Amino acid sequence: MNINTKPSPGFTLEPVHPKPEQAHTMPYAPAVHIVGACDLMFLSGATPSPLYHQHPHVDAEHIHPHSIEEQTDRAMEAIKSILDHVGADWRDVVKVTKYLTDFREADAMHKTMHKYFGDWRPASTTVCINSLSSPGARIELDMIVAVKKKA
């Protein structure tokens, strides 16, 4: 199944579905094919903590809501600020890696992420881990983004 997700000078992103009739059952694409020329941007992991915070960490900067939905929203908003800065959007995201401290929250996380991605489903990996760098953070997201080349 090849769907050009948006007109873009120089490249398109096409989800790869060996079984297109089953694509609607998945919250991600098994693969995304970048067709044409573009630049790649690799986003560092975003948590519910502020994008810019002190290192070493100061606890007061890392007070998180308990809800995985709210934590996901905060991480996605931090990522949105980066996408906006480079003139990209959610349909330019090629790959997402999701780190969760409780895999039982994956469905709620995907539902929250769907508000941002809409019907676009980038390639994806979910990893369940013991803890994250910020106490109380239960999600971290990193992404690979295809960005149109600058003139």
N, C-alpha and C positions, 0 to 999 in steps of 0.2 A: 504494500500500500504506500503510494507516494503522494503526500499532500504538501504542497508548498504553503507554508504557514503564513507568509506575508511577502509582498513584493519588497525586495531589498536590492540595491545596486550591488552586483558582484557575487552574491551568494543566496542560497535558500537553505532552509533546514527541513529535512524530510524525515518524519518518523519511519522506522523500519518495523513492520509487523509481519512476521512469517505467516501468521494466521489472522488476517485483517478482520475476519468475522468475529474474532474474540477481543479485539482491541478495546472495546467499550468496557470490558470487565477489569481492566488494569488501571491503577492510578499513575502509571508511567509507561513510557515506550521501552521495548527491549533494547532499542538502539536509536540513535539519531545520526543521520548522514548529513554532513555539511557539504553542500554542492557549490563549488565556486570558491572565490578568494575572499578571505576575511581574516581578521585578527582574532586571537583567542585571549580571553581574560580569565584568570584563575582567581576566584574570590576566596579569601581566608575564611575560616569558620566564624559564623555569626551566632551569638547566643542571645538570650534576652537582656544581657548587659548592654550598656551604651556602647556604640561602635568605638568611640574614643574614650578610653579610661586609663587610669594610671597603672604603671607596672613598677614595682610589684603591686599586686592588687590591693585596693583599699576597700574593705568590706562594705562601707556605706554606698559605694557605686554599684554593688552587686546584690541589691535587694530585689528579688523576683516574685511575681505573682505565683501562686501554686498551680493555677490552671495551665495545662499544656497548650490550650488554645491561645491564651494570652501570651505565654512564652513564645509560641510559634509566631504570633503576630509581631511581637517585638523583634525577633530575628529577621522576619521577612521585611519589616519596615527598614531595618538597617541595610539589608541587601538592596531594597528599592532605592535608597539614597545613592548607592554606588551605581546602580543601573542608570538612574536619572542623570548622574554626573557625566557618564560617558555616552549618553544618548541611546541607550539600549532599553529593552523592555523584557517582560517575562518570556515572550516568545523567542527571545534570543538565547535563553538558557538551554544549553545542550545537555548538561549532566548535573545532577544534584546528589550529594552524599549527605545523608541524614544520620545523626548520632543521637540515639535516645537512651535514657537511663531506664526506661520501662517500656518494653515492646508492646505491652497492652495498650499503650497510648497512641500507637501508630495510626489507627483509624481516625482518631480525633485530630491528630497532626495533619494527615492527608486532607481531611475535610477543610481545615483552616487554610492550608496551602492552596487548595482549589480556588478559594476566593481570589487569589492573586494570579494563578496560572490559567484559570478558566478552563477551556477545553484543550489547552496545550499540555502535553505530558512529555517532559524531557526524560532522557535515560536517568536511572535512579538506582541508588544502593542505600539500604538502611542497615545500620550497625547498632546493636545493643551493647552499651558499655556500662561499666560500673559507676563512673562519675566523670564530671567535666571539670574544667579548670576553675569555674566560678561556683562556689558553694551554693546549692539550691537550683542551679541551672539544670534543666532536664532535657534540653534539646540544643544541638549545635548543627548548623547547616553550612556546607561549603558548596560552591557551584563553579562550573565552567561555562563561559558565555562566549558566543560568537558575536563579534562586534564588527560593523562595517569598517573597512579601511578608511583612514583619513586621507583626504586629498593631498 
